[in-house]
Amino acid sequence: LLFLAVILSAGQCAMKLMMPKMMEDIVNNGVMTQSMDYVMGIGRKMLVLCLLLGVCGYLSSILCSVLGHRFARDLRVEVYEHITELGVLQASSLGQGTLITGLTADIDVCATLISAMIPLLVEPVLLTVGGIVMMWRITPVFGGAFLGFVALQIAVMALFIHSTAPGFVRVREAMDAMNTRLQGAFSGFRRSEERRVGK
């Protein structure tokens, strides 16, 4: 499924990169020469390309979502089996909140990352490389400027990730503490109900 999703995403990017070239052909060989037949022919090809582009994007999104859900399911089973194999002291040292967070929020984050990996990683890389090549073919100045802009964008993203990573750790610690308090509250409620039923 992953290979098929990557293939569909690559096809989607290739078709996006073909659109400007087809527009150039329409203007240079159709509009400038006043050839309506040529414009209509390229227009029909662009229409088919748009339909294929939509189909590839739709199927790629579905496959990415399925991959994310399957990954979360398998990971949750493995994590649960690992937790059940822990000793009492190991489980106590980790804390109930950490274990609950590991089975819920952490796995959900991993599933979201897998689902978004192809749209947010594969497609931008392919479009960036293709865009640099196409702009370099027009003029090296455009290609160099675009390459510099991409480098600047990568630097800003790295700075953003570096600055927000501690915040993610704090949020996870807060969720662990909240899950621990909820687990304690539910345990106390269960014990009180057991005593009430026992009476």
Secondary structure, DSSP 8 states (H G I E B T S, - for coil): -HHHHHHHHHHHHHHHHHHHHHHHHIIIIIITTT-HHHHHHHHHHHHHHHHHHHHHHHHHHHHHHHHHHHHHHHHHHHHHHHHHTS-HHHHHHH-HHHHHHHHTHHHHHHHHHHHHHIIIIIHHHHHHHHHHHHHHHH-HHHHHHHHHHHHHHHHHHHHHHHHHHHHHHHHHHHHHHHHHHHHHHHHHHHHHHHHHHH-
